[in-house]
Amino acid sequence: MALKIYNTLSRSVEPFKSITPGKVGMYVCGVTVYDDCHIGHGRTFIAFDVARRWLQESGYDVKFVRNVTDVDDKIIKRAAERKILPSELAETYTKRMQEDLEELGCLPPSVEPRATQYIPKMLALIEKLEEKGYAYQDKNGDVDFSVRKFKPYGALSGKKVDELQPGERVKVEEAKQDPLDFALWKRAKPGEPEWDSKWGKGRPGWHIECSAMSCDLLGETFDIHGGGPDLMFPHHENEIAQSEAANGKKFVNTWMHSGPLRVNGEKMSKSLGNFWTIRDALKETNTQYGDKNGNETLRFFLLRSHYRSPIDFSSALVEDAHQALIRLYTALKNTSADDKPLDWNEKYAAQFKEAMDDDFNTAQAVAVLFELAKEVNQTKSPELARQLKKLGGVLGILQLDPEAFVKGAVDSVDEAAVEALIAERKAAKAAKNWARADEIRKELLEKNIVLEDAPGGVTTWRRA
């Protein structure tokens, strides 16, 4: 089965064929670095990290571009509140974003361009649009894109131009020829970052940066463009309009969008008190499950659903993901894997591949891992254990020490005392003192320590 991907533009699952055989150009919209990333960002970037990993596993040389928006109204406002330069604020949160995504197991991008590095490219693109009659300077000095002149506008989102209303993000300005038009270049205001241009000093609008960066780094037509569901309109719709109007050719072959994330059934919002940053979530899970164990638990939670499906985030569901991961790690703890390479013709590997080739269906791929773990537990086969570990590695999981993961957060546990009680229990069982043996099991369980007896009289333990 060849790889198939759901294309948001066509609203159908299509066979994937890269423009250049053996190579894939992939652009994923990054974040506006004015604050810490939230768990919704984590969901999106893990989804595209998995897609990238599978493309690479399938033999493609992937050029993965993830931009950084380091000049924006929100950055300027937050920097003014803190009485620091916008560039200083952006640099701080760029580093924190990179750290957060690394903790979630995301591979670093091949290229990570910043908007401020691409001002000349943006200005050249805006000039091209002006020359072709798609851009104009309004009465306020901004340069705007004329939406109605781009006839296919709305194809990605399914919205019709005549039914659109200007959104809150773009205020209606009388200076515009049409309230639906969006800014390509914003006239400079006192105290804001500014650059020289033929239209006067100013800074770029939000949308133009991604067109300039993606076309420069991947070509005027490239393979895959992705992002969160909130970017489909207006951001990605505007990217298509300005890119295709300027270059006269198709912008992107395949559009991918991750599904929405809600918290306890509600939209995540600071006003509702249910806003989770990635840092908050990592701190809590690592405290609960052990250093790095929490990282992988969050990653597993966010990838075990299909990337396009809605997902609800709650402590109970994260705990369920942790218990599920324990089952997979327990299989690896009890059976050593051989060191042979992964063979995609093997039964479970072939099933895993079929799932991932079906629009990166991680939900089905994870189901294959659990079937495989079940057989590992039954057969103790090193070959199957190797398949489990290496297939997990394709998703960026199951690479930690199995025993350490199963034991969990042991910082507050006196391991020597636990081992001493296990030894006492073994002696009690040998003396047929079943009451004392049961007492020890109960005593440890009250301390959230679970004992697991294996054949041959071997007893291991883990945190409950």
C-alpha positions as CSV (number, residue, x, y, z in Angstrom):
1,M,0.0,0.0,0.0
2,A,1.4,3.4,-1.0
3,L,1.1,6.4,1.2
4,K,-2.2,8.3,1.1
5,I,-2.8,11.7,2.7
6,Y,-6.0,13.6,3.3
7,N,-5.7,16.9,1.4
8,T,-7.7,19.7,3.1
9,L,-7.9,21.5,-0.2
10,S,-9.6,18.6,-2.1
11,R,-11.3,17.3,1.0
12,S,-10.3,13.8,0.0
13,V,-7.6,11.2,0.7
14,E,-5.1,11.2,-2.2
15,P,-2.1,9.0,-3.2
16,F,1.0,11.0,-2.2
17,K,3.6,11.7,-5.0
18,S,6.4,14.1,-4.3
19,I,7.4,16.7,-6.9
20,T,11.0,15.5,-6.9
21,P,11.3,11.7,-6.6
22,G,12.8,10.7,-3.2
23,K,12.5,14.2,-1.8
24,V,9.8,16.0,0.2
25,G,9.5,19.7,0.9
26,M,7.3,20.2,4.0
27,Y,6.4,23.5,5.7
28,V,4.6,23.8,9.0
29,C,3.5,27.1,10.4
30,G,5.4,27.8,13.7
31,V,4.3,30.0,16.6
32,T,4.2,33.7,17.3
33,V,6.8,33.9,20.1
34,Y,5.2,36.2,22.7
35,D,4.5,33.6,25.3
36,D,5.1,29.9,26.2
37,C,3.6,27.3,23.9
38,H,0.4,25.6,25.0
39,I,-0.6,22.0,24.8
40,G,-2.6,22.6,21.6
41,H,0.7,23.6,20.0
42,G,2.1,20.3,21.3
43,R,-0.7,18.4,19.6
44,T,0.0,20.1,16.3
45,F,3.8,19.8,16.3
46,I,3.8,16.2,17.4
47,A,1.3,15.3,14.6
48,F,3.6,16.8,12.0
49,D,6.7,15.3,13.7
50,V,5.2,11.9,13.3
51,A,4.3,12.6,9.7
52,R,7.9,13.7,9.0
53,R,9.3,10.6,10.7
54,W,7.1,8.3,8.7
55,L,8.1,10.1,5.4
56,Q,11.7,9.6,6.4
57,E,11.1,6.0,7.3
58,S,9.5,5.5,3.9
59,G,12.7,6.6,2.2
60,Y,12.2,10.3,1.6
61,D,14.8,12.9,2.1
62,V,12.6,15.5,4.0
63,K,13.3,19.2,4.1
64,F,11.2,20.2,7.1
65,V,10.7,24.0,7.5
66,R,9.1,25.4,10.7
67,N,9.0,29.2,10.9
68,V,9.2,31.6,13.8
69,T,7.0,34.7,13.8
70,D,9.3,37.1,15.7
71,V,7.6,40.4,14.8
72,D,3.8,40.8,15.5
73,D,1.3,43.0,17.3
74,K,1.2,40.6,20.2
75,I,5.0,40.6,20.6
76,I,5.1,44.4,20.4
77,K,2.4,44.8,23.0
78,R,3.8,42.2,25.5
79,A,7.3,43.7,25.1
80,A,6.0,47.2,25.9
81,E,4.2,45.8,29.0
82,R,7.5,44.3,30.2
83,K,9.5,47.4,29.2
84,I,11.9,45.3,27.0
85,L,12.6,45.3,23.3
86,P,10.4,43.1,21.1
87,S,13.5,41.3,19.8
88,E,14.5,40.4,23.4
89,L,11.0,39.0,24.2
90,A,11.0,37.1,20.9
91,E,14.4,35.6,21.5
92,T,13.4,34.4,25.0
93,Y,10.3,32.6,23.9
94,T,11.9,31.2,20.7
95,K,14.4,29.4,23.0
96,R,11.6,28.2,25.3
97,M,9.6,27.0,22.4
98,Q,12.5,25.0,21.0
99,E,13.1,23.5,24.5
100,D,9.5,22.5,24.9
101,L,9.2,20.8,21.6
102,E,12.5,18.9,22.1
103,E,11.1,17.7,25.5
104,L,8.1,16.3,23.6
105,G,10.4,14.4,21.3
106,C,10.0,16.5,18.2
107,L,13.0,16.4,15.8
108,P,14.5,19.9,15.1
109,P,13.4,21.4,11.8
110,S,15.8,21.2,8.8
111,V,15.5,25.0,8.6
112,E,13.9,27.4,11.2
113,P,13.6,30.8,9.5
114,R,12.6,33.9,11.4
115,A,10.3,36.5,10.0
116,T,12.8,39.3,10.7
117,Q,15.4,37.6,8.5
118,Y,13.1,37.6,5.5
119,I,12.0,41.3,5.2
120,P,13.7,41.8,1.8
121,K,12.1,38.7,0.4
122,M,8.7,39.8,1.7
123,L,9.1,43.3,0.2
124,A,10.0,41.7,-3.2
125,L,6.9,39.6,-3.1
126,I,4.7,42.6,-2.2
127,E,6.2,44.5,-5.1
128,K,5.4,41.7,-7.5
129,L,1.8,41.7,-6.2
130,E,1.6,45.4,-6.7
131,E,2.9,45.1,-10.3
132,K,0.3,42.5,-11.1
133,G,-2.5,44.6,-9.7
134,Y,-3.3,42.6,-6.5
135,A,-1.8,45.0,-4.0
136,Y,-2.3,48.7,-3.3
137,Q,-1.3,51.3,-0.8
138,D,-4.3,52.5,1.2
139,K,-5.0,55.9,2.6
140,N,-3.3,55.0,5.9
141,G,-0.1,54.1,4.2
142,D,-0.5,50.3,4.6
143,V,-0.2,48.0,1.6
144,D,-3.2,45.7,1.3
145,F,-4.0,42.6,-0.8
146,S,-7.2,42.9,-2.9
147,V,-9.1,39.7,-2.0
148,R,-11.8,39.9,-4.6
149,K,-9.3,40.1,-7.4
150,F,-8.1,36.6,-6.6
151,K,-11.0,34.6,-7.9
152,P,-10.3,31.2,-6.3
153,Y,-10.3,32.8,-2.8
154,G,-12.0,30.5,-0.3
155,A,-11.2,27.2,-2.0
156,L,-9.2,25.9,1.0
157,S,-11.7,26.9,3.8
158,G,-14.9,26.5,1.7
159,K,-15.9,30.1,2.4
160,K,-17.5,32.3,-0.2
161,V,-16.2,35.8,-0.5
162,D,-19.7,37.4,-0.6
163,E,-20.5,35.7,2.7
164,L,-17.4,36.7,4.6
165,Q,-17.3,39.3,7.3
166,P,-14.2,41.0,8.5
167,G,-13.0,39.1,11.6
168,E,-11.8,40.5,14.9
169,R,-8.2,39.9,14.0
170,V,-8.4,42.4,11.1
171,K,-10.2,45.6,12.1
172,V,-12.4,47.2,9.4
173,E,-10.5,50.3,8.1
174,E,-12.2,52.8,6.0
175,A,-8.9,53.4,4.2
176,K,-9.1,50.0,2.6
177,Q,-10.8,49.5,-0.8
178,D,-12.7,46.6,0.6
179,P,-13.0,45.6,4.3
180,L,-12.0,42.0,3.4
181,D,-8.6,43.0,2.1
182,F,-5.7,42.1,4.4
183,A,-2.4,43.9,5.2
184,L,0.8,42.9,3.4
185,W,2.8,45.8,4.9
186,K,1.9,48.0,7.9
187,R,2.9,51.6,8.1
188,A,5.3,52.2,11.0
189,K,3.9,53.5,14.3
190,P,6.0,55.3,17.0
191,G,8.1,53.0,19.1
192,E,7.5,49.9,17.0
193,P,10.1,47.9,15.0
194,E,10.4,49.2,11.5
195,W,12.1,48.6,8.2
196,D,12.6,50.8,5.1
197,S,10.4,50.1,2.0
198,K,9.3,51.9,-1.2
199,W,6.0,52.6,0.7
200,G,7.7,54.1,3.6
201,K,8.9,52.7,6.9
202,G,6.9,49.8,8.3
203,R,6.8,46.1,9.1
204,P,5.2,43.1,7.4
205,G,1.7,41.8,7.9
206,W,1.3,38.3,9.4
207,H,0.4,36.3,6.3
208,I,3.2,37.5,3.9
209,E,6.0,36.0,5.9
210,C,5.0,32.3,5.3
211,S,4.7,32.8,1.6
212,A,8.1,34.5,1.4
213,M,9.9,31.9,3.5
214,S,8.3,28.8,2.1
215,C,8.7,29.7,-1.5
216,D,12.3,30.8,-0.9
217,L,13.2,27.6,0.9
218,L,11.1,25.0,-0.8
219,G,10.2,26.5,-4.2
220,E,7.1,28.3,-5.6
221,T,5.3,25.0,-5.6
222,F,6.1,22.4,-2.9
223,D,4.7,19.2,-1.5
224,I,3.1,19.6,1.9
225,H,2.0,22.6,4.0
226,G,0.6,22.0,7.5
227,G,-0.6,23.7,10.6
228,G,-3.3,23.8,13.3
229,P,-7.0,23.9,12.5
230,D,-7.2,27.6,13.4
231,L,-4.8,28.5,10.6
232,M,-6.9,27.3,7.8
233,F,-8.7,30.6,7.6
234,P,-7.7,33.3,7.2
235,H,-3.9,32.6,7.4
236,H,-3.6,29.7,5.0
237,E,-6.3,31.0,2.7
238,N,-4.3,34.3,2.5
239,E,-1.1,32.5,1.9
240,I,-2.6,30.7,-1.1
241,A,-4.0,33.9,-2.5
242,Q,-0.8,36.0,-2.3
243,S,1.5,33.2,-3.4
244,E,-0.5,32.1,-6.4
245,A,-1.3,35.7,-7.4
246,A,2.4,36.6,-7.3
247,N,3.9,33.5,-8.9
248,G,1.1,32.3,-11.2
249,K,1.3,28.7,-10.2
250,K,-0.1,26.3,-7.7
251,F,1.3,27.0,-4.2
252,V,1.1,23.7,-2.4
253,N,0.1,20.2,-3.6
254,T,-1.1,18.8,-0.2
255,W,-2.6,20.7,2.7
256,M,-2.7,19.0,6.1
257,H,-4.4,20.3,9.2
258,S,-4.4,18.8,12.7
259,G,-7.6,18.4,14.7
260,P,-8.7,20.7,17.5
261,L,-7.7,20.2,21.2
262,R,-10.1,20.9,24.0
263,V,-9.6,20.8,27.8
264,N,-12.1,18.8,29.8
265,G,-14.6,19.3,26.9
266,E,-14.2,23.1,26.7
267,K,-12.1,25.4,24.5
268,M,-8.8,26.1,26.2
269,S,-8.8,29.6,27.6
270,K,-7.0,31.5,30.4
271,S,-10.3,33.1,31.4
272,L,-11.8,29.6,32.1
273,G,-8.7,28.6,34.1
274,N,-8.1,25.5,31.9
275,F,-5.1,26.9,30.0
276,W,-2.2,24.4,30.0
277,T,1.3,25.4,28.7
278,I,3.5,22.6,27.6
279,R,5.8,23.5,30.5
280,D,3.0,23.1,33.0
281,A,2.0,19.8,31.6
282,L,5.6,18.5,31.5
283,K,6.2,19.6,35.1
284,E,3.1,17.8,36.3
285,T,3.6,14.6,34.4
286,N,7.3,14.3,35.2
287,T,6.6,14.8,38.9
288,Q,3.9,12.2,38.8
289,Y,5.5,9.6,36.6
290,G,9.3,10.3,36.8
291,D,11.8,12.4,34.9
292,K,11.4,12.0,31.1
293,N,8.6,9.4,31.7
294,G,6.2,12.4,31.8
295,N,7.6,13.7,28.5
296,E,6.9,10.4,26.8
297,T,3.5,10.0,28.4
298,L,2.4,13.4,27.0
299,R,3.8,12.5,23.6
300,F,2.0,9.2,23.6
301,F,-1.2,10.8,24.7
302,L,-1.1,13.3,21.9
303,L,-0.2,10.9,19.1
304,R,-2.4,7.9,19.9
305,S,-5.4,9.6,18.3
306,H,-5.5,10.2,14.6
307,Y,-4.0,13.6,13.9
308,R,-7.2,15.0,12.3
309,S,-9.5,13.9,15.0
310,P,-10.6,16.2,17.9
311,I,-8.9,15.4,21.1
312,D,-9.8,16.2,24.7
313,F,-7.1,16.9,27.2
314,S,-7.6,16.0,30.9
315,S,-5.5,14.5,33.7
316,A,-7.6,11.4,33.7
317,L,-6.9,10.8,30.0
318,V,-3.2,11.4,30.5
319,E,-3.2,8.9,33.3
320,D,-4.9,6.4,31.0
321,A,-2.2,7.0,28.4
322,H,0.4,6.4,31.1
323,Q,-1.1,3.1,32.1
324,A,-1.2,2.1,28.4
325,L,2.4,2.9,28.0
326,I,3.3,0.8,31.1
327,R,1.7,-2.2,29.4
328,L,4.0,-1.7,26.3
329,Y,7.1,-1.1,28.4
330,T,6.3,-4.1,30.6
331,A,6.5,-6.4,27.6
332,L,9.9,-4.9,26.8
333,K,11.0,-5.2,30.4
334,N,10.2,-8.9,30.6
335,T,11.8,-9.9,27.2
336,S,15.1,-8.7,25.8
337,A,15.0,-7.6,22.1
338,D,17.4,-9.0,19.6
339,D,19.6,-6.6,17.6
340,K,18.5,-7.4,14.1
341,P,17.2,-4.6,11.8
342,L,13.4,-4.0,11.4
343,D,12.0,-6.1,8.5
344,W,8.9,-4.5,7.0
345,N,7.8,-7.8,5.7
346,E,7.3,-9.2,9.2
347,K,3.7,-9.6,10.2
348,Y,3.3,-6.7,12.7
349,A,5.7,-4.4,10.9
350,A,3.5,-4.8,7.7
351,Q,0.4,-4.1,9.7
352,F,2.0,-1.0,11.2
353,K,3.1,0.2,7.8
354,E,-0.4,-0.3,6.4
355,A,-1.8,1.9,9.2
356,M,0.8,4.7,8.7
357,D,0.4,4.7,5.0
358,D,-3.3,5.3,5.5
359,D,-3.0,9.1,6.2
360,F,-0.6,8.6,9.2
361,N,-3.2,6.6,11.1
362,T,-1.4,6.5,14.5
363,A,-4.5,5.2,16.3
364,Q,-4.4,2.0,14.2
365,A,-0.6,1.8,14.4
366,V,-0.7,2.0,18.2
367,A,-3.3,-0.8,18.2
368,V,-0.8,-2.9,16.3
369,L,1.8,-2.2,19.1
370,F,-0.6,-3.5,21.7
371,E,-1.3,-6.7,19.7
372,L,2.4,-7.1,19.4
373,A,3.0,-6.5,23.1
374,K,0.4,-9.1,23.9
375,E,2.3,-11.7,21.8
376,V,5.6,-10.7,23.3
377,N,4.2,-11.4,26.8
378,Q,3.0,-14.8,25.7
379,T,6.0,-16.0,23.6
380,K,8.9,-14.1,25.2
381,S,10.3,-13.8,21.6
382,P,13.4,-11.5,21.3
383,E,12.4,-11.1,17.6
384,L,9.0,-9.7,18.5
385,A,10.4,-7.6,21.3
386,R,12.7,-6.0,18.7
387,Q,9.8,-5.3,16.4
388,L,7.9,-3.6,19.3
389,K,10.8,-1.4,20.3
390,K,11.7,-0.4,16.8
391,L,8.2,0.3,15.6
392,G,7.7,2.4,18.8
393,G,10.9,4.2,17.8
394,V,9.2,5.2,14.5
395,L,6.7,7.2,16.5
396,G,9.3,8.5,18.9
397,I,8.3,6.3,21.9
398,L,9.5,3.1,23.7
399,Q,13.2,4.1,23.7
400,L,13.5,4.7,27.5
401,D,14.7,2.1,30.0
402,P,11.7,-0.2,30.4
403,E,12.3,-1.0,34.1
404,A,12.8,2.7,35.0
405,F,9.6,3.6,33.1
406,V,7.6,0.9,34.8
407,K,8.9,1.9,38.2
408,G,8.0,5.5,37.6
409,A,8.7,8.4,39.9
410,V,11.0,6.8,42.5
411,D,12.6,9.9,43.9
412,S,10.5,9.7,47.1
413,V,10.8,5.9,47.3
414,D,13.4,4.1,49.4
415,E,14.4,1.5,46.9
416,A,16.6,-0.4,49.3
417,A,13.6,-0.6,51.8
418,V,11.4,-1.9,49.0
419,E,13.9,-4.6,48.0
420,A,14.3,-5.6,51.6
421,L,10.6,-6.1,52.0
422,I,10.5,-8.1,48.7
423,A,13.3,-10.3,50.1
424,E,11.4,-10.7,53.4
425,R,8.2,-11.6,51.5
426,K,10.2,-14.2,49.5
427,A,11.4,-15.8,52.7
428,A,7.9,-15.7,54.2
429,K,6.5,-17.6,51.1
430,A,9.3,-20.1,51.4
431,A,8.3,-20.7,55.0
432,K,4.7,-21.0,53.9
433,N,3.9,-17.9,56.0
434,W,1.3,-16.7,53.5
435,A,-0.3,-14.2,55.9
436,R,3.0,-12.3,56.2
437,A,3.6,-12.4,52.5
438,D,0.2,-10.9,51.9
439,E,0.8,-8.3,54.6
440,I,4.0,-7.1,52.8
441,R,2.2,-6.9,49.4
442,K,-0.6,-4.8,51.1
443,E,1.9,-2.6,53.0
444,L,3.7,-1.8,49.7
445,L,0.4,-1.2,47.8
446,E,-0.6,1.4,50.4
447,K,2.6,3.2,49.5
448,N,1.6,2.9,45.8
449,I,4.1,0.1,45.1
450,V,2.8,-2.8,43.0
451,L,4.6,-6.1,43.1
452,E,4.7,-8.3,40.0
453,D,5.6,-12.0,40.4
454,A,7.2,-13.7,37.4
455,P,8.0,-17.4,36.8
456,G,11.1,-18.6,38.6
457,G,10.3,-16.8,41.8
458,V,11.4,-13.4,40.4
459,T,9.5,-10.4,41.8
460,T,9.7,-6.8,40.4
461,W,8.0,-3.7,41.5
462,R,6.6,-0.5,40.1
463,R,4.8,2.6,41.2
464,A,1.0,2.3,41.0
